[in-house]
């Protein structure tokens, strides 16, 4: 894949009144997919970036969920950087954001979800991410008693 394809900016649906995109997807990272040439941010959640601890695991969790599936993305009016924002569903009706939070590979983002996914977070997952980020920055002393 060329760098032009990798960094393709999000494009609005072909018709301004379209609110849904459907198709097989390419997983960019733990909270971003691409359907066709359109980058889509999963609504209401945040996953670690690829270069951060757990980032690659989050991406592969989403790859495993989406592999061979037709994804339906219900587009929201907001943009997140270069991405449309959407609630995305598997053919069986499961919400990808909910599945990523349930697996511990993404966190509920209450500012954008209204707390919709918070009850799905495994116990201690926020602490796990906080510790991993601190280790990456070299602040191990924070965890010594």
MODELLER restraints for C-alpha pairs under 7 A, 6 or more apart:
rsr = mdl.restraints
at = mdl.atoms
rsr.add(forms.Gaussian(group=physical.xy_distance, feature=features.Distance(at['CA:8:A'], at['CA:37:A']), mean=6.94, stdev=0.5))
rsr.add(forms.Gaussian(group=physical.xy_distance, feature=features.Distance(at['CA:9:A'], at['CA:39:A']), mean=6.94, stdev=0.5))
rsr.add(forms.Gaussian(group=physical.xy_distance, feature=features.Distance(at['CA:9:A'], at['CA:82:A']), mean=5.48, stdev=0.5))
rsr.add(forms.Gaussian(group=physical.xy_distance, feature=features.Distance(at['CA:10:A'], at['CA:38:A']), mean=4.75, stdev=0.5))
rsr.add(forms.Gaussian(group=physical.xy_distance, feature=features.Distance(at['CA:10:A'], at['CA:39:A']), mean=4.87, stdev=0.5))
rsr.add(forms.Gaussian(group=physical.xy_distance, feature=features.Distance(at['CA:10:A'], at['CA:82:A']), mean=5.46, stdev=0.5))
rsr.add(forms.Gaussian(group=physical.xy_distance, feature=features.Distance(at['CA:10:A'], at['CA:83:A']), mean=5.01, stdev=0.5))
rsr.add(forms.Gaussian(group=physical.xy_distance, feature=features.Distance(at['CA:10:A'], at['CA:84:A']), mean=6.37, stdev=0.5))
rsr.add(forms.Gaussian(group=physical.xy_distance, feature=features.Distance(at['CA:11:A'], at['CA:38:A']), mean=5.39, stdev=0.5))
rsr.add(forms.Gaussian(group=physical.xy_distance, feature=features.Distance(at['CA:19:A'], at['CA:74:A']), mean=5.87, stdev=0.5))
rsr.add(forms.Gaussian(group=physical.xy_distance, feature=features.Distance(at['CA:19:A'], at['CA:75:A']), mean=5.07, stdev=0.5))
rsr.add(forms.Gaussian(group=physical.xy_distance, feature=features.Distance(at['CA:20:A'], at['CA:72:A']), mean=6.79, stdev=0.5))
rsr.add(forms.Gaussian(group=physical.xy_distance, feature=features.Distance(at['CA:20:A'], at['CA:73:A']), mean=5.43, stdev=0.5))
rsr.add(forms.Gaussian(group=physical.xy_distance, feature=features.Distance(at['CA:20:A'], at['CA:74:A']), mean=4.61, stdev=0.5))
rsr.add(forms.Gaussian(group=physical.xy_distance, feature=features.Distance(at['CA:20:A'], at['CA:75:A']), mean=5.66, stdev=0.5))
rsr.add(forms.Gaussian(group=physical.xy_distance, feature=features.Distance(at['CA:21:A'], at['CA:72:A']), mean=5.84, stdev=0.5))
rsr.add(forms.Gaussian(group=physical.xy_distance, feature=features.Distance(at['CA:21:A'], at['CA:73:A']), mean=5.08, stdev=0.5))
rsr.add(forms.Gaussian(group=physical.xy_distance, feature=features.Distance(at['CA:21:A'], at['CA:74:A']), mean=6.75, stdev=0.5))
rsr.add(forms.Gaussian(group=physical.xy_distance, feature=features.Distance(at['CA:22:A'], at['CA:70:A']), mean=6.67, stdev=0.5))
rsr.add(forms.Gaussian(group=physical.xy_distance, feature=features.Distance(at['CA:22:A'], at['CA:71:A']), mean=5.52, stdev=0.5))
rsr.add(forms.Gaussian(group=physical.xy_distance, feature=features.Distance(at['CA:22:A'], at['CA:72:A']), mean=4.43, stdev=0.5))
rsr.add(forms.Gaussian(group=physical.xy_distance, feature=features.Distance(at['CA:22:A'], at['CA:73:A']), mean=6.17, stdev=0.5))
rsr.add(forms.Gaussian(group=physical.xy_distance, feature=features.Distance(at['CA:23:A'], at['CA:35:A']), mean=6.05, stdev=0.5))
rsr.add(forms.Gaussian(group=physical.xy_distance, feature=features.Distance(at['CA:23:A'], at['CA:70:A']), mean=4.88, stdev=0.5))
rsr.add(forms.Gaussian(group=physical.xy_distance, feature=features.Distance(at['CA:23:A'], at['CA:71:A']), mean=5.36, stdev=0.5))
rsr.add(forms.Gaussian(group=physical.xy_distance, feature=features.Distance(at['CA:23:A'], at['CA:72:A']), mean=6.75, stdev=0.5))
rsr.add(forms.Gaussian(group=physical.xy_distance, feature=features.Distance(at['CA:24:A'], at['CA:35:A']), mean=6.29, stdev=0.5))
rsr.add(forms.Gaussian(group=physical.xy_distance, feature=features.Distance(at['CA:24:A'], at['CA:68:A']), mean=6.95, stdev=0.5))
rsr.add(forms.Gaussian(group=physical.xy_distance, feature=features.Distance(at['CA:24:A'], at['CA:69:A']), mean=6.02, stdev=0.5))
rsr.add(forms.Gaussian(group=physical.xy_distance, feature=features.Distance(at['CA:24:A'], at['CA:70:A']), mean=4.72, stdev=0.5))
rsr.add(forms.Gaussian(group=physical.xy_distance, feature=features.Distance(at['CA:24:A'], at['CA:71:A']), mean=5.90, stdev=0.5))
rsr.add(forms.Gaussian(group=physical.xy_distance, feature=features.Distance(at['CA:25:A'], at['CA:33:A']), mean=6.16, stdev=0.5))
rsr.add(forms.Gaussian(group=physical.xy_distance, feature=features.Distance(at['CA:25:A'], at['CA:34:A']), mean=5.31, stdev=0.5))
rsr.add(forms.Gaussian(group=physical.xy_distance, feature=features.Distance(at['CA:25:A'], at['CA:35:A']), mean=4.68, stdev=0.5))
rsr.add(forms.Gaussian(group=physical.xy_distance, feature=features.Distance(at['CA:25:A'], at['CA:71:A']), mean=6.84, stdev=0.5))
rsr.add(forms.Gaussian(group=physical.xy_distance, feature=features.Distance(at['CA:26:A'], at['CA:33:A']), mean=5.61, stdev=0.5))
rsr.add(forms.Gaussian(group=physical.xy_distance, feature=features.Distance(at['CA:26:A'], at['CA:34:A']), mean=5.06, stdev=0.5))
rsr.add(forms.Gaussian(group=physical.xy_distance, feature=features.Distance(at['CA:26:A'], at['CA:35:A']), mean=6.62, stdev=0.5))
rsr.add(forms.Gaussian(group=physical.xy_distance, feature=features.Distance(at['CA:27:A'], at['CA:33:A']), mean=4.45, stdev=0.5))
rsr.add(forms.Gaussian(group=physical.xy_distance, feature=features.Distance(at['CA:27:A'], at['CA:34:A']), mean=6.36, stdev=0.5))
rsr.add(forms.Gaussian(group=physical.xy_distance, feature=features.Distance(at['CA:27:A'], at['CA:59:A']), mean=6.93, stdev=0.5))
rsr.add(forms.Gaussian(group=physical.xy_distance, feature=features.Distance(at['CA:27:A'], at['CA:62:A']), mean=6.89, stdev=0.5))
rsr.add(forms.Gaussian(group=physical.xy_distance, feature=features.Distance(at['CA:27:A'], at['CA:63:A']), mean=5.91, stdev=0.5))
rsr.add(forms.Gaussian(group=physical.xy_distance, feature=features.Distance(at['CA:28:A'], at['CA:34:A']), mean=6.94, stdev=0.5))
rsr.add(forms.Gaussian(group=physical.xy_distance, feature=features.Distance(at['CA:29:A'], at['CA:50:A']), mean=6.50, stdev=0.5))
rsr.add(forms.Gaussian(group=physical.xy_distance, feature=features.Distance(at['CA:29:A'], at['CA:59:A']), mean=4.55, stdev=0.5))
rsr.add(forms.Gaussian(group=physical.xy_distance, feature=features.Distance(at['CA:30:A'], at['CA:47:A']), mean=5.21, stdev=0.5))
rsr.add(forms.Gaussian(group=physical.xy_distance, feature=features.Distance(at['CA:30:A'], at['CA:48:A']), mean=6.84, stdev=0.5))
rsr.add(forms.Gaussian(group=physical.xy_distance, feature=features.Distance(at['CA:30:A'], at['CA:55:A']), mean=6.81, stdev=0.5))
rsr.add(forms.Gaussian(group=physical.xy_distance, feature=features.Distance(at['CA:30:A'], at['CA:58:A']), mean=4.63, stdev=0.5))
rsr.add(forms.Gaussian(group=physical.xy_distance, feature=features.Distance(at['CA:30:A'], at['CA:59:A']), mean=4.10, stdev=0.5))
rsr.add(forms.Gaussian(group=physical.xy_distance, feature=features.Distance(at['CA:30:A'], at['CA:62:A']), mean=6.00, stdev=0.5))
rsr.add(forms.Gaussian(group=physical.xy_distance, feature=features.Distance(at['CA:31:A'], at['CA:41:A']), mean=5.84, stdev=0.5))
rsr.add(forms.Gaussian(group=physical.xy_distance, feature=features.Distance(at['CA:31:A'], at['CA:42:A']), mean=5.26, stdev=0.5))
rsr.add(forms.Gaussian(group=physical.xy_distance, feature=features.Distance(at['CA:31:A'], at['CA:46:A']), mean=6.27, stdev=0.5))
rsr.add(forms.Gaussian(group=physical.xy_distance, feature=features.Distance(at['CA:31:A'], at['CA:47:A']), mean=5.56, stdev=0.5))
rsr.add(forms.Gaussian(group=physical.xy_distance, feature=features.Distance(at['CA:32:A'], at['CA:39:A']), mean=6.87, stdev=0.5))
rsr.add(forms.Gaussian(group=physical.xy_distance, feature=features.Distance(at['CA:32:A'], at['CA:40:A']), mean=5.53, stdev=0.5))
rsr.add(forms.Gaussian(group=physical.xy_distance, feature=features.Distance(at['CA:32:A'], at['CA:41:A']), mean=4.54, stdev=0.5))
rsr.add(forms.Gaussian(group=physical.xy_distance, feature=features.Distance(at['CA:32:A'], at['CA:42:A']), mean=5.96, stdev=0.5))
rsr.add(forms.Gaussian(group=physical.xy_distance, feature=features.Distance(at['CA:33:A'], at['CA:39:A']), mean=5.91, stdev=0.5))
rsr.add(forms.Gaussian(group=physical.xy_distance, feature=features.Distance(at['CA:33:A'], at['CA:40:A']), mean=5.27, stdev=0.5))
rsr.add(forms.Gaussian(group=physical.xy_distance, feature=features.Distance(at['CA:33:A'], at['CA:41:A']), mean=6.64, stdev=0.5))
rsr.add(forms.Gaussian(group=physical.xy_distance, feature=features.Distance(at['CA:34:A'], at['CA:40:A']), mean=5.79, stdev=0.5))
rsr.add(forms.Gaussian(group=physical.xy_distance, feature=features.Distance(at['CA:39:A'], at['CA:83:A']), mean=5.00, stdev=0.5))
rsr.add(forms.Gaussian(group=physical.xy_distance, feature=features.Distance(at['CA:39:A'], at['CA:84:A']), mean=6.33, stdev=0.5))
rsr.add(forms.Gaussian(group=physical.xy_distance, feature=features.Distance(at['CA:40:A'], at['CA:83:A']), mean=5.13, stdev=0.5))
rsr.add(forms.Gaussian(group=physical.xy_distance, feature=features.Distance(at['CA:40:A'], at['CA:84:A']), mean=4.80, stdev=0.5))
rsr.add(forms.Gaussian(group=physical.xy_distance, feature=features.Distance(at['CA:40:A'], at['CA:85:A']), mean=5.52, stdev=0.5))
rsr.add(forms.Gaussian(group=physical.xy_distance, feature=features.Distance(at['CA:40:A'], at['CA:86:A']), mean=6.42, stdev=0.5))
rsr.add(forms.Gaussian(group=physical.xy_distance, feature=features.Distance(at['CA:41:A'], at['CA:80:A']), mean=6.94, stdev=0.5))
rsr.add(forms.Gaussian(group=physical.xy_distance, feature=features.Distance(at['CA:41:A'], at['CA:83:A']), mean=5.80, stdev=0.5))
rsr.add(forms.Gaussian(group=physical.xy_distance, feature=features.Distance(at['CA:41:A'], at['CA:84:A']), mean=5.97, stdev=0.5))
rsr.add(forms.Gaussian(group=physical.xy_distance, feature=features.Distance(at['CA:41:A'], at['CA:85:A']), mean=4.67, stdev=0.5))
rsr.add(forms.Gaussian(group=physical.xy_distance, feature=features.Distance(at['CA:41:A'], at['CA:86:A']), mean=6.27, stdev=0.5))
rsr.add(forms.Gaussian(group=physical.xy_distance, feature=features.Distance(at['CA:42:A'], at['CA:85:A']), mean=6.05, stdev=0.5))
rsr.add(forms.Gaussian(group=physical.xy_distance, feature=features.Distance(at['CA:42:A'], at['CA:86:A']), mean=5.57, stdev=0.5))
rsr.add(forms.Gaussian(group=physical.xy_distance, feature=features.Distance(at['CA:42:A'], at['CA:87:A']), mean=5.96, stdev=0.5))
rsr.add(forms.Gaussian(group=physical.xy_distance, feature=features.Distance(at['CA:42:A'], at['CA:88:A']), mean=6.66, stdev=0.5))
rsr.add(forms.Gaussian(group=physical.xy_distance, feature=features.Distance(at['CA:42:A'], at['CA:97:A']), mean=6.03, stdev=0.5))
rsr.add(forms.Gaussian(group=physical.xy_distance, feature=features.Distance(at['CA:43:A'], at['CA:85:A']), mean=5.62, stdev=0.5))
rsr.add(forms.Gaussian(group=physical.xy_distance, feature=features.Distance(at['CA:43:A'], at['CA:86:A']), mean=5.20, stdev=0.5))
rsr.add(forms.Gaussian(group=physical.xy_distance, feature=features.Distance(at['CA:43:A'], at['CA:87:A']), mean=5.21, stdev=0.5))
rsr.add(forms.Gaussian(group=physical.xy_distance, feature=features.Distance(at['CA:43:A'], at['CA:97:A']), mean=6.73, stdev=0.5))
rsr.add(forms.Gaussian(group=physical.xy_distance, feature=features.Distance(at['CA:44:A'], at['CA:108:A']), mean=6.17, stdev=0.5))
rsr.add(forms.Gaussian(group=physical.xy_distance, feature=features.Distance(at['CA:44:A'], at['CA:109:A']), mean=5.24, stdev=0.5))
rsr.add(forms.Gaussian(group=physical.xy_distance, feature=features.Distance(at['CA:44:A'], at['CA:110:A']), mean=6.95, stdev=0.5))
rsr.add(forms.Gaussian(group=physical.xy_distance, feature=features.Distance(at['CA:44:A'], at['CA:112:A']), mean=4.98, stdev=0.5))
rsr.add(forms.Gaussian(group=physical.xy_distance, feature=features.Distance(at['CA:44:A'], at['CA:113:A']), mean=4.15, stdev=0.5))
rsr.add(forms.Gaussian(group=physical.xy_distance, feature=features.Distance(at['CA:45:A'], at['CA:97:A']), mean=6.22, stdev=0.5))
rsr.add(forms.Gaussian(group=physical.xy_distance, feature=features.Distance(at['CA:45:A'], at['CA:106:A']), mean=6.21, stdev=0.5))
rsr.add(forms.Gaussian(group=physical.xy_distance, feature=features.Distance(at['CA:45:A'], at['CA:107:A']), mean=5.43, stdev=0.5))
rsr.add(forms.Gaussian(group=physical.xy_distance, feature=features.Distance(at['CA:45:A'], at['CA:108:A']), mean=4.64, stdev=0.5))
rsr.add(forms.Gaussian(group=physical.xy_distance, feature=features.Distance(at['CA:45:A'], at['CA:109:A']), mean=4.84, stdev=0.5))
rsr.add(forms.Gaussian(group=physical.xy_distance, feature=features.Distance(at['CA:46:A'], at['CA:106:A']), mean=5.38, stdev=0.5))
rsr.add(forms.Gaussian(group=physical.xy_distance, feature=features.Distance(at['CA:46:A'], at['CA:107:A']), mean=5.27, stdev=0.5))
rsr.add(forms.Gaussian(group=physical.xy_distance, feature=features.Distance(at['CA:46:A'], at['CA:108:A']), mean=6.57, stdev=0.5))
rsr.add(forms.Gaussian(group=physical.xy_distance, feature=features.Distance(at['CA:46:A'], at['CA:109:A']), mean=6.17, stdev=0.5))
rsr.add(forms.Gaussian(group=physical.xy_distance, feature=features.Distance(at['CA:47:A'], at['CA:58:A']), mean=6.66, stdev=0.5))
rsr.add(forms.Gaussian(group=physical.xy_distance, feature=features.Distance(at['CA:47:A'], at['CA:105:A']), mean=6.29, stdev=0.5))
rsr.add(forms.Gaussian(group=physical.xy_distance, feature=features.Distance(at['CA:47:A'], at['CA:106:A']), mean=4.18, stdev=0.5))
rsr.add(forms.Gaussian(group=physical.xy_distance, feature=features.Distance(at['CA:47:A'], at['CA:107:A']), mean=6.28, stdev=0.5))
rsr.add(forms.Gaussian(group=physical.xy_distance, feature=features.Distance(at['CA:48:A'], at['CA:54:A']), mean=6.24, stdev=0.5))
rsr.add(forms.Gaussian(group=physical.xy_distance, feature=features.Distance(at['CA:48:A'], at['CA:55:A']), mean=4.61, stdev=0.5))
rsr.add(forms.Gaussian(group=physical.xy_distance, feature=features.Distance(at['CA:49:A'], at['CA:55:A']), mean=4.97, stdev=0.5))
rsr.add(forms.Gaussian(group=physical.xy_distance, feature=features.Distance(at['CA:50:A'], at['CA:56:A']), mean=5.27, stdev=0.5))
rsr.add(forms.Gaussian(group=physical.xy_distance, feature=features.Distance(at['CA:53:A'], at['CA:132:A']), mean=5.90, stdev=0.5))
rsr.add(forms.Gaussian(group=physical.xy_distance, feature=features.Distance(at['CA:53:A'], at['CA:133:A']), mean=6.60, stdev=0.5))
rsr.add(forms.Gaussian(group=physical.xy_distance, feature=features.Distance(at['CA:58:A'], at['CA:105:A']), mean=4.86, stdev=0.5))
rsr.add(forms.Gaussian(group=physical.xy_distance, feature=features.Distance(at['CA:62:A'], at['CA:100:A']), mean=7.00, stdev=0.5))
rsr.add(forms.Gaussian(group=physical.xy_distance, feature=features.Distance(at['CA:69:A'], at['CA:90:A']), mean=6.76, stdev=0.5))
rsr.add(forms.Gaussian(group=physical.xy_distance, feature=features.Distance(at['CA:69:A'], at['CA:91:A']), mean=6.98, stdev=0.5))
rsr.add(forms.Gaussian(group=physical.xy_distance, feature=features.Distance(at['CA:70:A'], at['CA:90:A']), mean=6.66, stdev=0.5))
rsr.add(forms.Gaussian(group=physical.xy_distance, feature=features.Distance(at['CA:70:A'], at['CA:91:A']), mean=6.30, stdev=0.5))
rsr.add(forms.Gaussian(group=physical.xy_distance, feature=features.Distance(at['CA:71:A'], at['CA:88:A']), mean=6.56, stdev=0.5))
rsr.add(forms.Gaussian(group=physical.xy_distance, feature=features.Distance(at['CA:71:A'], at['CA:89:A']), mean=5.68, stdev=0.5))
rsr.add(forms.Gaussian(group=physical.xy_distance, feature=features.Distance(at['CA:71:A'], at['CA:90:A']), mean=5.23, stdev=0.5))
rsr.add(forms.Gaussian(group=physical.xy_distance, feature=features.Distance(at['CA:71:A'], at['CA:91:A']), mean=6.64, stdev=0.5))
rsr.add(forms.Gaussian(group=physical.xy_distance, feature=features.Distance(at['CA:72:A'], at['CA:88:A']), mean=5.51, stdev=0.5))
rsr.add(forms.Gaussian(group=physical.xy_distance, feature=features.Distance(at['CA:72:A'], at['CA:89:A']), mean=5.15, stdev=0.5))
rsr.add(forms.Gaussian(group=physical.xy_distance, feature=features.Distance(at['CA:72:A'], at['CA:90:A']), mean=6.68, stdev=0.5))
rsr.add(forms.Gaussian(group=physical.xy_distance, feature=features.Distance(at['CA:73:A'], at['CA:86:A']), mean=5.53, stdev=0.5))
rsr.add(forms.Gaussian(group=physical.xy_distance, feature=features.Distance(at['CA:73:A'], at['CA:87:A']), mean=5.69, stdev=0.5))
rsr.add(forms.Gaussian(group=physical.xy_distance, feature=features.Distance(at['CA:73:A'], at['CA:88:A']), mean=4.23, stdev=0.5))
rsr.add(forms.Gaussian(group=physical.xy_distance, feature=features.Distance(at['CA:73:A'], at['CA:89:A']), mean=6.41, stdev=0.5))
rsr.add(forms.Gaussian(group=physical.xy_distance, feature=features.Distance(at['CA:74:A'], at['CA:86:A']), mean=5.11, stdev=0.5))
rsr.add(forms.Gaussian(group=physical.xy_distance, feature=features.Distance(at['CA:74:A'], at['CA:87:A']), mean=5.23, stdev=0.5))
rsr.add(forms.Gaussian(group=physical.xy_distance, feature=features.Distance(at['CA:74:A'], at['CA:88:A']), mean=6.16, stdev=0.5))
rsr.add(forms.Gaussian(group=physical.xy_distance, feature=features.Distance(at['CA:75:A'], at['CA:84:A']), mean=6.95, stdev=0.5))
rsr.add(forms.Gaussian(group=physical.xy_distance, feature=features.Distance(at['CA:75:A'], at['CA:85:A']), mean=5.97, stdev=0.5))
rsr.add(forms.Gaussian(group=physical.xy_distance, feature=features.Distance(at['CA:75:A'], at['CA:86:A']), mean=4.28, stdev=0.5))
rsr.add(forms.Gaussian(group=physical.xy_distance, feature=features.Distance(at['CA:75:A'], at['CA:87:A']), mean=6.75, stdev=0.5))
rsr.add(forms.Gaussian(group=physical.xy_distance, feature=features.Distance(at['CA:76:A'], at['CA:85:A']), mean=5.53, stdev=0.5))
rsr.add(forms.Gaussian(group=physical.xy_distance, feature=features.Distance(at['CA:76:A'], at['CA:86:A']), mean=5.33, stdev=0.5))
rsr.add(forms.Gaussian(group=physical.xy_distance, feature=features.Distance(at['CA:78:A'], at['CA:84:A']), mean=6.71, stdev=0.5))
rsr.add(forms.Gaussian(group=physical.xy_distance, feature=features.Distance(at['CA:78:A'], at['CA:85:A']), mean=6.01, stdev=0.5))
rsr.add(forms.Gaussian(group=physical.xy_distance, feature=features.Distance(at['CA:79:A'], at['CA:85:A']), mean=5.73, stdev=0.5))
rsr.add(forms.Gaussian(group=physical.xy_distance, feature=features.Distance(at['CA:87:A'], at['CA:95:A']), mean=7.00, stdev=0.5))
rsr.add(forms.Gaussian(group=physical.xy_distance, feature=features.Distance(at['CA:88:A'], at['CA:95:A']), mean=5.81, stdev=0.5))
rsr.add(forms.Gaussian(group=physical.xy_distance, feature=features.Distance(at['CA:88:A'], at['CA:96:A']), mean=5.61, stdev=0.5))
rsr.add(forms.Gaussian(group=physical.xy_distance, feature=features.Distance(at['CA:89:A'], at['CA:95:A']), mean=4.61, stdev=0.5))
rsr.add(forms.Gaussian(group=physical.xy_distance, feature=features.Distance(at['CA:89:A'], at['CA:96:A']), mean=5.72, stdev=0.5))
rsr.add(forms.Gaussian(group=physical.xy_distance, feature=features.Distance(at['CA:90:A'], at['CA:96:A']), mean=6.93, stdev=0.5))
rsr.add(forms.Gaussian(group=physical.xy_distance, feature=features.Distance(at['CA:98:A'], at['CA:117:A']), mean=6.06, stdev=0.5))
rsr.add(forms.Gaussian(group=physical.xy_distance, feature=features.Distance(at['CA:100:A'], at['CA:106:A']), mean=5.30, stdev=0.5))
rsr.add(forms.Gaussian(group=physical.xy_distance, feature=features.Distance(at['CA:101:A'], at['CA:107:A']), mean=5.42, stdev=0.5))
rsr.add(forms.Gaussian(group=physical.xy_distance, feature=features.Distance(at['CA:101:A'], at['CA:108:A']), mean=6.57, stdev=0.5))
rsr.add(forms.Gaussian(group=physical.xy_distance, feature=features.Distance(at['CA:101:A'], at['CA:117:A']), mean=6.88, stdev=0.5))
rsr.add(forms.Gaussian(group=physical.xy_distance, feature=features.Distance(at['CA:101:A'], at['CA:120:A']), mean=6.07, stdev=0.5))
rsr.add(forms.Gaussian(group=physical.xy_distance, feature=features.Distance(at['CA:101:A'], at['CA:121:A']), mean=5.54, stdev=0.5))
rsr.add(forms.Gaussian(group=physical.xy_distance, feature=features.Distance(at['CA:102:A'], at['CA:120:A']), mean=5.01, stdev=0.5))
rsr.add(forms.Gaussian(group=physical.xy_distance, feature=features.Distance(at['CA:102:A'], at['CA:121:A']), mean=5.60, stdev=0.5))
rsr.add(forms.Gaussian(group=physical.xy_distance, feature=features.Distance(at['CA:102:A'], at['CA:122:A']), mean=6.58, stdev=0.5))
rsr.add(forms.Gaussian(group=physical.xy_distance, feature=features.Distance(at['CA:104:A'], at['CA:121:A']), mean=6.28, stdev=0.5))
rsr.add(forms.Gaussian(group=physical.xy_distance, feature=features.Distance(at['CA:104:A'], at['CA:122:A']), mean=5.96, stdev=0.5))
rsr.add(forms.Gaussian(group=physical.xy_distance, feature=features.Distance(at['CA:104:A'], at['CA:125:A']), mean=6.24, stdev=0.5))
rsr.add(forms.Gaussian(group=physical.xy_distance, feature=features.Distance(at['CA:107:A'], at['CA:121:A']), mean=6.75, stdev=0.5))
rsr.add(forms.Gaussian(group=physical.xy_distance, feature=features.Distance(at['CA:108:A'], at['CA:115:A']), mean=6.59, stdev=0.5))
rsr.add(forms.Gaussian(group=physical.xy_distance, feature=features.Distance(at['CA:108:A'], at['CA:117:A']), mean=5.20, stdev=0.5))
rsr.add(forms.Gaussian(group=physical.xy_distance, feature=features.Distance(at['CA:108:A'], at['CA:118:A']), mean=5.22, stdev=0.5))
rsr.add(forms.Gaussian(group=physical.xy_distance, feature=features.Distance(at['CA:109:A'], at['CA:115:A']), mean=6.89, stdev=0.5))
rsr.add(forms.Gaussian(group=physical.xy_distance, feature=features.Distance(at['CA:134:A'], at['CA:140:A']), mean=6.65, stdev=0.5))
